[in-house]
Amino acid sequence: MLTNINKYFLNNLVSNEKSSFFLQKIAAGDHSVFKELFMEYFPKVKCFITHLIKDEVIAEELSQDVFVKVWEHREKLAQIQLLGSYIYKIAKNITLDHIARKSKEKLFVDGYQPDAAYTIEGDLYARETELLIQLTVNIMPPQRKKVYEMSRTQGLNNDEIAEQLALSKKTVENHLNLALKEIRKTIQLIALFF
């Protein structure tokens, strides 16, 4: 009996053949196949970006930018082996660029100068996942973020957090459950591309 995860990866193996077809045709400039690619991947990309930036309108614009970039660099597609991974990487980079740009704008408006430029090196899945989880934590409501960080970073238990924040233990548990739910959703969205 296949688990849902195994079914997903089995389906992705079948979709890799389709991916190869897409890549060859699009690299040759086939607009109709590019349209099929767009129709198949756009909802996944938009969902992924919306989850990270929490703005559906901007997420739609950034998602369109992803496919503009795919089309602009279509001649490189023949060298790509995993289409989903390639699109995920572009979506992630465009989203991180957007977040960095907004962060710099906020720093500028607030009168602060950034201490250091943050760069992302390598294509390691674990590092990307860690970064996206941190982004997810950073966009959580302040109280949820604080409870999550006290639990995970400071290692406090629920009773200690409740006491320090003057909350009920049940409220702390609810915040942690919601935080973990958001993080699981981020990880599931990443899995859509692999």
C-alpha positions as CSV (number, residue, x, y, z in Angstrom):
1,M,0.0,0.0,0.0
2,L,1.4,3.4,-1.0
3,T,1.4,6.3,1.4
4,N,0.4,9.7,0.1
5,I,4.0,10.8,0.0
6,N,5.1,7.7,-2.0
7,K,2.1,8.3,-4.4
8,Y,3.2,11.9,-4.8
9,F,6.8,10.9,-5.7
10,L,5.5,8.1,-8.0
11,N,3.4,10.7,-9.8
12,N,6.4,13.0,-10.0
13,L,8.4,10.3,-11.8
14,V,5.6,10.1,-14.4
15,S,5.5,13.9,-14.6
16,N,9.3,14.0,-15.2
17,E,8.7,12.5,-18.7
18,K,6.2,15.2,-19.3
19,S,8.7,17.6,-17.9
20,S,11.3,16.5,-20.5
21,F,8.7,17.0,-23.2
22,F,7.9,20.5,-21.9
23,L,11.6,21.5,-21.7
24,Q,12.5,20.4,-25.2
25,K,9.4,22.1,-26.8
26,I,9.7,25.3,-24.9
27,A,13.5,25.5,-25.5
28,A,12.5,25.4,-29.2
29,G,10.1,28.3,-28.7
30,D,6.8,26.5,-28.8
31,H,4.2,28.9,-27.4
32,S,1.4,26.4,-27.0
33,V,3.5,24.1,-24.9
34,F,4.7,27.0,-22.8
35,K,1.0,27.8,-22.2
36,E,0.4,24.3,-21.0
37,L,3.4,24.6,-18.6
38,F,2.0,27.9,-17.4
39,M,-1.4,26.4,-16.7
40,E,0.0,23.4,-14.9
41,Y,2.6,25.3,-12.7
42,F,1.1,28.8,-12.2
43,P,-1.3,27.8,-9.4
44,K,1.4,26.0,-7.5
45,V,3.8,28.9,-7.8
46,K,1.2,31.5,-6.8
47,C,0.2,29.4,-3.8
48,F,3.8,29.0,-2.7
49,I,4.5,32.8,-3.1
50,T,1.2,33.9,-1.5
51,H,2.0,31.7,1.6
52,L,5.4,33.5,2.0
53,I,4.4,37.1,1.4
54,K,0.7,37.0,2.5
55,D,-0.3,39.3,-0.4
56,E,-2.3,37.6,-3.2
57,V,-2.0,40.5,-5.7
58,I,1.8,40.8,-5.4
59,A,2.1,37.0,-5.4
60,E,0.3,36.9,-8.7
61,E,2.6,39.5,-10.2
62,L,5.7,37.7,-8.8
63,S,4.3,34.4,-10.2
64,Q,4.0,35.9,-13.6
65,D,7.6,37.2,-13.3
66,V,8.6,33.5,-12.7
67,F,7.2,32.5,-16.1
68,V,8.6,35.5,-17.9
69,K,12.0,34.5,-16.6
70,V,11.4,30.9,-17.7
71,W,10.5,32.1,-21.2
72,E,13.4,34.6,-21.4
73,H,15.9,31.8,-20.5
74,R,14.1,29.1,-22.5
75,E,17.2,28.2,-24.5
76,K,18.8,26.8,-21.2
77,L,15.8,24.6,-20.6
78,A,17.2,21.7,-22.7
79,Q,19.9,21.3,-20.0
80,I,17.4,21.2,-17.1
81,Q,16.6,17.8,-15.7
82,L,13.8,18.5,-13.2
83,L,11.4,21.2,-14.3
84,G,9.6,21.5,-10.9
85,S,12.9,22.1,-9.2
86,Y,13.9,24.7,-11.8
87,I,10.6,26.6,-11.4
88,Y,10.8,26.4,-7.6
89,K,14.3,27.8,-7.6
90,I,13.2,30.8,-9.8
91,A,10.1,31.3,-7.7
92,K,12.1,31.2,-4.5
93,N,14.7,33.7,-5.8
94,I,12.1,36.1,-7.1
95,T,10.3,36.0,-3.8
96,L,13.5,36.4,-1.7
97,D,14.5,39.4,-4.0
98,H,11.1,40.9,-3.4
99,I,11.3,40.4,0.4
100,A,14.9,41.8,0.4
101,R,13.8,44.8,-1.6
102,K,10.9,45.5,0.7
103,S,13.1,45.1,3.7
104,K,15.6,47.6,2.3
105,E,12.8,50.0,1.6
106,K,11.6,49.7,5.1
107,L,15.1,50.2,6.5
108,F,15.5,53.2,4.3
109,V,12.2,54.7,5.4
110,D,12.9,53.9,9.0
111,G,16.4,55.6,8.7
112,Y,18.4,52.4,9.3
113,Q,21.2,51.0,7.3
114,P,21.6,47.3,6.9
115,D,24.5,45.8,8.9
116,A,25.3,43.1,6.3
117,A,24.1,41.9,2.9
118,Y,22.5,38.5,3.2
119,T,23.3,36.1,0.4
120,I,22.1,32.6,-0.3
121,E,24.7,30.2,-1.5
122,G,24.4,26.8,-2.8
123,D,21.4,24.7,-3.8
124,L,21.2,22.7,-0.6
125,Y,17.6,21.7,0.1
126,A,18.1,21.8,3.8
127,R,19.4,25.4,3.8
128,E,16.6,26.6,1.6
129,T,14.0,24.9,3.7
130,E,15.5,26.4,6.9
131,L,15.5,29.9,5.2
132,L,11.8,29.5,4.1
133,I,10.8,28.3,7.6
134,Q,12.5,31.4,9.1
135,L,10.6,33.6,6.6
136,T,7.4,31.8,7.6
137,V,8.2,32.5,11.3
138,N,9.1,36.2,10.6
139,I,5.7,36.8,9.0
140,M,3.7,35.3,11.8
141,P,1.6,37.6,14.0
142,P,3.9,39.0,16.7
143,Q,2.4,37.0,19.6
144,R,2.6,33.7,17.7
145,K,6.1,34.4,16.6
146,K,7.2,35.3,20.2
147,V,5.7,32.1,21.6
148,Y,7.3,29.9,18.9
149,E,10.7,31.5,19.4
150,M,10.5,31.1,23.1
151,S,9.7,27.5,22.7
152,R,12.1,26.6,19.9
153,T,15.0,29.1,20.4
154,Q,15.0,29.5,24.2
155,G,13.8,26.0,24.9
156,L,11.1,27.1,27.3
157,N,8.2,24.8,28.1
158,N,4.6,25.9,27.7
159,D,4.1,26.6,31.4
160,E,7.2,28.9,31.4
161,I,6.0,30.7,28.3
162,A,2.5,31.2,29.7
163,E,4.0,32.6,32.9
164,Q,6.4,35.0,31.2
165,L,3.8,36.3,28.7
166,A,0.9,36.3,31.2
167,L,-1.1,33.9,29.0
168,S,-3.0,30.8,29.7
169,K,-1.2,27.5,28.9
170,K,-4.0,26.7,26.4
171,T,-3.3,30.0,24.5
172,V,0.4,29.1,24.4
173,E,-0.5,25.7,23.0
174,N,-2.8,27.2,20.4
175,H,-0.1,29.7,19.2
176,L,2.4,26.8,18.9
177,N,-0.1,24.6,17.0
178,L,-0.8,27.4,14.6
179,A,2.9,28.2,14.1
180,L,3.7,24.6,13.4
181,K,0.7,24.3,11.0
182,E,2.1,27.3,9.0
183,I,5.6,25.8,8.9
184,R,4.2,22.4,7.8
185,K,2.3,24.2,5.0
186,T,5.5,25.9,3.9
187,I,7.3,22.5,3.7
188,Q,4.4,21.0,1.8
189,L,4.5,23.8,-0.7
190,I,8.2,23.3,-1.2
191,A,7.4,19.6,-1.9
192,L,5.1,20.6,-4.7
193,F,8.2,21.5,-6.8
194,F,10.1,18.3,-6.2
